[in-house]
């Protein structure tokens, strides 16, 4: 990864480098210069509900306009909505101001090309060099060629239409659904979509104030959703993250499904419908061992990508897969959408319930989840894991303890100063003990001093 771009765009604490209006201005200029063409000379900008979004949105727009490109502002809209509207509106590119599931203090910038896809690493590297080029003195656009800023008044309506019609024949009549909008980008859109499809809905966390996005709610905190599903005797519940590109499902008994279980349900449903070309899907190195087992038992070929939905999409393209996802709740239905889409994923799970006439708890039995423990360790630096003797010795010891009954994955976050230690094992206690053993070695070797 470069200095600015991580696994999902540029991200950091708002109003601190790199999430400053000054850098956003440079990003706007650079992206506009890279993507503008004679036939396409317009860029969309969407955002979530953070208090800092307006500041960064307008700085991006100013940079884009100064490079001779028009901007079209969608207002608050989920990240996948921007990806879709790029295609609908024939835009040159799209930008999303959001830090996804992070707290309100953070913000970020995601970039999509004119086909609605996130950028490849080589393109990001090229853009980064230009953004960081401090010798740039101007864009040489004459006054009569400066771009203008426009609002897209129907952005939410246009994307709702797309979602409502994304699965032909889907009806949610007779279903009670609880949705948690995380006080984020789905707070207006999600209720409209589910109601238009006929669902009786209960809505949580749909009153954003700029500071409460992801706060004790959404895909990272499903406690309130679980309680609401049980109290309302709902058929299912869905929690979206701050920018709406992922979802975590809760079944009618209040049991939270993993992203891998949701992926397995959708994979088998598409296979039965003859809509899973080659009977293949894509997940990541973080996927649970149970997903591998479920795929083998159901004769579905599983390809493994690096972490990040962009990497999942790239492997999907190269393998001809139409379904891919991550255990975090990202799911990509590439024959419908170009990126992870929380609302679309929820609709696909409900479609599986409808077509199989089975509750979510029954469908989720396709996959048994191996005990998995993930510990995030704040670190002061990010050296190659294999070069840190203390960590390597701890890994060797845990491998000896687990044998063939588990696995270890250690990786750095692409957006935060964190080392993620993941261990899967035969039972919860042994798995927890092994994960803590390695995490302790990480803290001693490269920890930043925090517990």
C-alpha positions as CSV (number, residue, x, y, z in Angstrom):
1,X,0.0,0.0,0.0
2,X,1.0,3.6,-0.5
3,X,1.2,6.5,1.9
4,X,-2.4,7.6,1.3
5,X,-4.4,4.7,-0.1
6,X,-5.2,1.7,2.1
7,X,-7.4,-1.3,1.4
8,X,-10.4,0.9,0.9
9,X,-9.4,4.4,-0.3
10,X,-7.9,7.2,1.9
11,X,-8.9,7.2,5.5
12,X,-8.0,9.0,8.8
13,X,-9.1,11.3,11.5
14,X,-11.2,14.2,10.1
15,X,-9.5,17.6,9.9
16,X,-6.1,16.0,10.5
17,X,-3.8,14.9,7.7
18,X,-4.6,13.2,5.4
19,X,-8.3,14.0,6.0
20,X,-7.9,17.7,5.6
21,X,-9.7,20.0,3.1
22,X,-6.4,20.9,1.6
23,X,-5.6,17.3,0.7
24,X,-9.3,16.8,-0.5
25,X,-8.8,19.7,-2.8
26,X,-5.7,18.0,-4.3
27,X,-7.5,14.7,-4.6
28,X,-10.4,16.4,-6.4
29,X,-8.0,18.1,-8.9
30,X,-6.0,14.9,-9.5
31,X,-9.0,12.6,-9.9
32,X,-10.7,15.1,-12.3
33,X,-7.6,15.4,-14.4
34,X,-7.2,11.6,-14.6
35,X,-10.8,10.7,-15.5
36,X,-12.0,13.6,-17.6
37,X,-12.5,12.8,-21.3
38,X,-14.0,14.7,-24.2
39,X,-17.3,12.8,-23.9
40,X,-17.4,12.4,-20.1
41,X,-16.6,15.5,-18.0
42,X,-18.6,15.0,-14.8
43,X,-17.9,13.4,-11.4
44,X,-20.4,12.3,-8.8
45,X,-19.8,12.9,-5.1
46,X,-21.8,11.1,-2.3
47,X,-21.3,11.0,1.4
48,X,-22.5,9.5,4.7
49,X,-23.8,11.4,7.7
50,X,-20.6,12.4,9.5
51,X,-20.3,16.0,10.6
52,X,-17.0,16.4,8.6
53,X,-18.6,15.2,5.3
54,X,-19.7,18.6,4.2
55,X,-16.2,20.1,4.7
56,X,-14.5,17.3,2.6
57,X,-17.3,17.1,0.0
58,X,-17.0,20.8,-0.9
59,X,-13.2,20.7,-0.9
60,X,-13.3,17.8,-3.3
61,X,-15.9,19.6,-5.5
62,X,-13.7,22.8,-5.5
63,X,-10.7,20.7,-6.7
64,X,-12.7,19.0,-9.4
65,X,-14.2,22.3,-10.7
66,X,-10.8,23.9,-10.7
67,X,-9.7,21.1,-13.1
68,X,-12.5,22.0,-15.5
69,X,-14.9,19.2,-14.6
70,X,-18.4,19.5,-13.3
71,X,-19.5,17.9,-10.0
72,X,-22.8,16.4,-9.3
73,X,-23.7,16.1,-5.6
74,X,-26.0,13.2,-4.5
75,X,-26.1,14.2,-0.8
76,X,-26.3,11.3,1.7
77,X,-26.2,8.1,-0.2
78,X,-24.8,4.6,0.4
79,X,-21.4,3.9,-1.3
80,X,-23.0,1.3,-3.7
81,X,-25.5,3.9,-4.7
82,X,-22.7,6.1,-6.1
83,X,-21.2,3.1,-7.9
84,X,-24.6,2.5,-9.5
85,X,-25.4,6.1,-10.3
86,X,-22.1,6.5,-12.1
87,X,-23.4,4.1,-14.7
88,X,-27.0,5.5,-14.6
89,X,-25.8,9.1,-15.2
90,X,-22.8,8.3,-17.5
91,X,-20.3,10.0,-15.2
92,X,-16.5,10.0,-15.6
93,X,-16.0,8.8,-12.0
94,X,-17.4,8.9,-8.5
95,X,-16.2,9.9,-5.0
96,X,-17.6,8.9,-1.7
97,X,-16.8,10.8,1.5
98,X,-17.1,8.1,4.2
99,X,-15.1,6.1,6.7
100,X,-17.5,3.1,6.5
101,X,-17.9,1.4,9.9
102,X,-15.4,3.7,11.7
103,X,-16.5,6.2,14.4
104,X,-17.6,9.7,13.5
105,X,-14.2,11.2,14.3
106,X,-12.8,9.5,11.2
107,X,-13.6,10.1,7.5
108,X,-12.3,8.9,4.2
109,X,-12.5,9.2,0.4
110,X,-13.3,6.3,-1.8
111,X,-12.8,6.5,-5.6
112,X,-14.8,4.7,-8.3
113,X,-14.0,4.7,-12.0
114,X,-16.5,5.4,-14.8
115,X,-17.7,1.7,-14.8
116,X,-18.6,1.8,-11.1
117,X,-15.5,-0.2,-9.9
118,X,-13.0,0.7,-7.2
119,X,-9.6,1.5,-8.5
120,X,-6.8,-1.0,-9.0
121,X,-3.6,-0.6,-7.0
122,X,-1.6,0.6,-10.0
123,X,-4.1,3.4,-10.7
124,X,-4.2,4.4,-7.0
125,X,-0.4,4.5,-7.0
126,X,-0.4,6.8,-10.1
127,X,-3.0,9.1,-8.5
128,X,-1.1,9.2,-5.2
129,X,2.1,10.4,-6.9
130,X,0.2,13.3,-8.4
131,X,-1.7,14.1,-5.2
132,X,1.5,14.3,-3.2
133,X,3.4,16.2,-5.9
134,X,4.0,19.5,-4.0
135,X,5.6,21.2,-7.0
136,X,2.2,21.3,-8.7
137,X,1.4,25.0,-9.2
138,X,-1.8,25.0,-11.1
139,X,-4.2,23.2,-13.4
140,X,-4.0,25.7,-16.3
141,X,-7.8,25.7,-16.8
142,X,-9.0,29.0,-18.2
143,X,-11.7,30.9,-16.4
144,X,-14.4,30.1,-19.0
145,X,-13.6,26.3,-18.6
146,X,-13.9,26.1,-14.8
147,X,-16.4,23.4,-13.8
148,X,-19.7,23.9,-12.1
149,X,-21.4,22.2,-9.1
150,X,-24.9,20.7,-9.4
151,X,-27.2,18.8,-7.1
152,X,-28.9,15.5,-8.1
153,X,-32.3,15.9,-6.4
154,X,-33.5,12.4,-7.3
155,X,-30.4,10.3,-6.2
156,X,-32.1,8.5,-3.4
157,X,-35.2,7.8,-5.6
158,X,-33.1,6.6,-8.5
159,X,-31.1,4.2,-6.4
160,X,-34.2,2.9,-4.6
161,X,-35.8,2.1,-8.0
162,X,-32.7,0.1,-8.9
163,X,-32.8,-1.9,-5.6
164,X,-36.6,-2.6,-5.7
165,X,-36.2,-4.0,-9.3
166,X,-32.9,-5.8,-8.7
167,X,-34.5,-9.2,-8.0
168,X,-37.5,-9.9,-10.3
169,X,-40.4,-11.4,-8.5
170,X,-39.3,-10.6,-5.0
171,X,-42.1,-9.6,-2.6
172,X,-41.8,-9.0,1.1
173,X,-45.5,-9.1,1.8
174,X,-46.3,-10.8,5.1
175,X,-42.8,-10.4,6.4
176,X,-41.9,-8.3,9.5
177,X,-38.3,-7.0,9.2
178,X,-36.2,-5.0,11.6
179,X,-33.5,-2.8,10.0
180,X,-30.7,-0.9,11.8
181,X,-29.5,2.0,9.7
182,X,-26.5,2.8,11.9
183,X,-27.4,6.5,11.8
184,X,-25.6,6.4,8.5
185,X,-26.0,6.5,4.8
186,X,-28.9,4.1,4.6
187,X,-31.2,5.9,7.0
188,X,-33.5,7.3,4.4
189,X,-33.1,4.8,1.6
190,X,-33.4,1.4,3.4
191,X,-36.9,2.0,4.9
192,X,-38.2,3.2,1.5
193,X,-36.9,0.1,-0.3
194,X,-38.3,-2.4,2.2
195,X,-41.6,-0.7,2.4
196,X,-42.0,-0.5,-1.4
197,X,-41.4,-4.3,-1.5
198,X,-44.3,-4.8,1.0
199,X,-42.4,-5.5,4.3
200,X,-43.8,-4.5,7.7
201,X,-40.7,-2.8,9.0
202,X,-39.3,-1.7,12.4
203,X,-36.5,0.9,11.9
204,X,-33.6,1.5,14.3
205,X,-30.8,4.1,14.3
206,X,-32.3,6.3,11.6
207,X,-31.8,9.7,13.3
208,X,-28.2,10.8,12.4
209,X,-26.9,14.0,14.0
210,X,-23.4,14.0,12.6
211,X,-21.9,12.4,15.7
212,X,-23.8,9.2,16.3
213,X,-22.9,7.2,13.1
214,X,-22.0,3.6,14.1
215,X,-22.3,4.5,17.8
216,X,-23.5,1.4,19.5
217,X,-25.5,0.4,16.4
218,X,-25.2,-1.0,12.9
219,X,-23.2,-3.9,11.6
220,X,-20.6,-3.6,14.4
221,X,-23.1,-3.6,17.3
222,X,-26.1,-5.8,16.7
223,X,-27.3,-6.0,20.4
224,X,-30.2,-3.6,19.8
225,X,-31.1,-5.4,16.6
226,X,-31.2,-8.8,18.2
227,X,-33.5,-7.4,21.0
228,X,-35.8,-5.8,18.5
229,X,-36.1,-8.9,16.4
230,X,-37.1,-11.0,19.4
231,X,-39.5,-8.3,20.9
232,X,-41.2,-7.7,17.6
233,X,-41.3,-11.4,16.6
234,X,-39.8,-10.4,13.3
235,X,-38.8,-12.8,10.5
236,X,-35.3,-11.3,10.3
237,X,-33.2,-8.3,11.1
238,X,-30.5,-6.5,9.1
239,X,-27.8,-4.1,10.4
240,X,-26.0,-1.9,7.9
241,X,-22.7,-0.2,8.4
242,X,-22.1,3.6,8.1
243,X,-21.8,3.7,4.4
244,X,-24.2,0.9,3.6
245,X,-21.9,-1.4,1.7
246,X,-22.1,-4.3,4.2
247,X,-24.8,-6.0,6.2
248,X,-25.0,-8.4,9.2
249,X,-28.2,-10.5,9.4
250,X,-30.1,-11.7,12.5
251,X,-32.4,-14.7,12.2
252,X,-36.0,-15.0,13.7
253,X,-34.6,-16.4,16.9
254,X,-32.2,-13.5,17.5
255,X,-29.1,-15.3,16.4
256,X,-26.5,-13.2,14.5
257,X,-25.3,-14.8,11.3
258,X,-21.7,-14.4,10.2
259,X,-20.9,-12.9,6.8
260,X,-19.7,-16.3,5.7
261,X,-23.0,-17.9,6.6
262,X,-24.9,-15.3,4.6
263,X,-22.5,-15.9,1.6
264,X,-23.1,-19.7,1.9
265,X,-26.9,-19.2,1.9
266,X,-26.8,-17.0,-1.2
267,X,-24.4,-19.3,-3.0
268,X,-26.6,-22.4,-2.5
269,X,-29.7,-20.5,-3.5
270,X,-28.1,-19.2,-6.7
271,X,-26.8,-22.6,-7.5
272,X,-30.3,-24.2,-7.2
273,X,-31.6,-21.4,-9.4
274,X,-29.0,-22.1,-12.1
275,X,-27.5,-18.6,-11.6
276,X,-24.1,-19.5,-10.2
277,X,-21.8,-19.9,-13.3
278,X,-19.3,-22.7,-12.8
279,X,-20.7,-23.2,-9.3
280,X,-17.9,-21.0,-8.0
281,X,-17.7,-18.2,-5.5
282,X,-15.0,-16.0,-4.0
283,X,-14.1,-15.1,-0.4
284,X,-11.0,-14.0,1.4
285,X,-8.2,-15.4,3.6
286,X,-10.4,-14.3,6.6
287,X,-13.2,-16.7,5.7
288,X,-14.1,-19.3,8.3
289,X,-13.0,-22.9,7.9
290,X,-16.7,-23.7,8.0
291,X,-17.3,-21.9,4.7
292,X,-14.7,-24.1,3.0
293,X,-16.4,-27.2,4.4
294,X,-19.9,-26.1,3.4
295,X,-18.7,-25.3,-0.2
296,X,-17.1,-28.7,-0.5
297,X,-20.2,-30.5,0.8
298,X,-22.4,-28.6,-1.7
299,X,-20.0,-28.9,-4.7
300,X,-19.3,-25.2,-4.9
301,X,-15.8,-24.2,-5.8
302,X,-14.3,-21.5,-3.4
303,X,-11.6,-19.1,-4.6
304,X,-9.6,-17.2,-1.9
305,X,-8.7,-13.5,-2.4
306,X,-6.7,-11.0,-0.2
307,X,-8.7,-9.0,2.3
308,X,-10.7,-6.2,0.8
309,X,-13.8,-6.2,-1.4
310,X,-11.8,-4.7,-4.3
311,X,-9.6,-7.8,-4.2
312,X,-12.7,-10.0,-4.1
313,X,-14.1,-8.3,-7.2
314,X,-10.8,-8.6,-9.1
315,X,-10.7,-12.4,-8.4
316,X,-14.4,-12.7,-9.3
317,X,-13.7,-11.1,-12.7
318,X,-10.8,-13.4,-13.4
319,X,-12.6,-16.6,-12.4
320,X,-15.9,-15.7,-13.9
321,X,-17.7,-15.7,-10.6
322,X,-20.9,-13.7,-9.9
323,X,-20.9,-14.0,-6.1
324,X,-18.2,-13.1,-3.7
325,X,-17.9,-11.7,-0.2
326,X,-16.2,-11.2,3.1
327,X,-17.0,-12.5,6.6
328,X,-17.3,-8.8,7.6
329,X,-20.6,-8.6,5.8
330,X,-19.6,-7.4,2.3
331,X,-21.3,-9.4,-0.5
332,X,-21.0,-8.6,-4.2
333,X,-23.5,-9.8,-6.8
334,X,-21.5,-9.0,-9.8
335,X,-24.3,-9.7,-12.3
336,X,-26.3,-7.0,-10.6
337,X,-23.9,-4.6,-8.9
338,X,-20.2,-3.6,-9.1
339,X,-19.4,-3.4,-5.4
340,X,-20.5,-4.5,-2.0
341,X,-24.1,-3.5,-1.3
342,X,-25.7,-4.0,2.1
343,X,-29.3,-3.5,1.1
344,X,-29.0,-5.7,-2.0
345,X,-27.4,-8.4,0.1
346,X,-30.3,-8.3,2.6
347,X,-32.8,-8.6,-0.2
348,X,-30.9,-11.6,-1.6
349,X,-31.1,-13.3,1.8
350,X,-34.8,-12.6,1.9
351,X,-35.1,-14.0,-1.6
352,X,-33.5,-17.2,-0.4
353,X,-36.0,-17.4,2.4
354,X,-38.9,-16.8,-0.1
355,X,-37.8,-19.3,-2.8
356,X,-37.0,-22.0,-0.3
357,X,-40.0,-21.3,2.0
358,X,-37.6,-21.7,5.0
359,X,-36.7,-19.4,7.8
360,X,-33.2,-17.8,8.1
361,X,-32.3,-20.0,11.0
362,X,-32.9,-23.1,8.9
363,X,-31.0,-21.8,5.9
364,X,-28.0,-20.9,8.0
365,X,-27.6,-24.5,9.0
366,X,-25.8,-25.0,5.7
367,X,-22.6,-23.9,7.5
368,X,-21.2,-24.7,10.9
369,X,-19.0,-21.9,12.2
370,X,-15.6,-23.0,13.5
371,X,-14.7,-21.1,16.7
372,X,-12.8,-18.0,15.7
373,X,-11.2,-15.3,17.7
374,X,-10.0,-12.0,16.3
375,X,-7.9,-9.7,18.4
376,X,-7.0,-6.2,17.2
377,X,-3.7,-5.0,18.6
378,X,-2.7,-1.3,18.3
379,X,0.9,-1.2,16.9
380,X,3.6,1.4,16.7
381,X,4.9,0.1,13.3
382,X,4.1,-2.4,10.6
383,X,7.2,-4.5,9.9
384,X,6.9,-7.7,7.9
385,X,5.4,-10.2,10.4
386,X,7.9,-12.9,9.3
387,X,10.8,-10.7,10.4
388,X,9.6,-10.2,14.0
389,X,11.2,-13.0,16.0
390,X,8.9,-12.8,19.0
391,X,5.8,-13.1,16.9
392,X,7.2,-15.9,14.7
393,X,8.0,-18.0,17.8
394,X,4.5,-17.5,19.2
395,X,3.0,-18.6,15.8
396,X,5.2,-21.7,15.8
397,X,4.1,-22.6,19.3
398,X,0.4,-22.2,18.4
399,X,0.7,-24.2,15.2
400,X,2.1,-27.0,17.3
401,X,-0.8,-26.8,19.7
402,X,-3.5,-26.7,17.0
403,X,-2.0,-29.1,14.5
404,X,-4.5,-29.7,11.7
405,X,-7.4,-28.6,13.9
406,X,-7.1,-24.9,13.2
407,X,-5.4,-22.1,11.5
408,X,-3.7,-18.7,12.1
409,X,-3.9,-15.5,10.2
410,X,-2.0,-12.3,11.1
411,X,-2.3,-9.2,9.1
412,X,-2.2,-5.4,9.4
413,X,-5.3,-3.3,8.9
414,X,-5.1,-1.3,5.7
415,X,-6.9,1.7,7.2
416,X,-5.8,1.8,10.9
417,X,-2.5,1.3,12.9
418,X,-3.6,-2.1,14.0
419,X,-2.4,-5.7,13.7
420,X,-5.2,-8.2,13.4
421,X,-4.6,-11.7,15.0
422,X,-7.1,-14.3,13.9
423,X,-7.1,-17.9,15.2
424,X,-9.6,-20.7,14.4
425,X,-9.6,-23.8,16.5
426,X,-11.5,-26.9,17.7
427,X,-13.2,-25.2,20.7
428,X,-13.7,-21.6,22.0
429,X,-11.5,-21.8,25.1
430,X,-8.5,-23.3,23.3
431,X,-8.9,-20.9,20.4
432,X,-9.1,-17.9,22.7
433,X,-6.0,-19.0,24.6
434,X,-4.0,-19.4,21.4
435,X,-5.1,-16.0,20.0
436,X,-4.2,-14.2,23.3
437,X,-0.8,-15.9,23.3
438,X,0.0,-14.5,19.8
439,X,-1.6,-11.1,20.6
440,X,0.6,-10.8,23.7
441,X,3.7,-11.5,21.5
442,X,2.5,-8.7,19.1
443,X,2.1,-6.3,22.0
444,X,5.5,-7.0,23.4
445,X,7.2,-6.8,20.0
446,X,5.5,-3.9,18.2
447,X,2.7,-2.7,20.4
448,X,2.1,1.0,20.9
449,X,1.8,0.7,24.6
450,X,-2.0,0.5,24.8
451,X,-3.6,-2.6,26.4
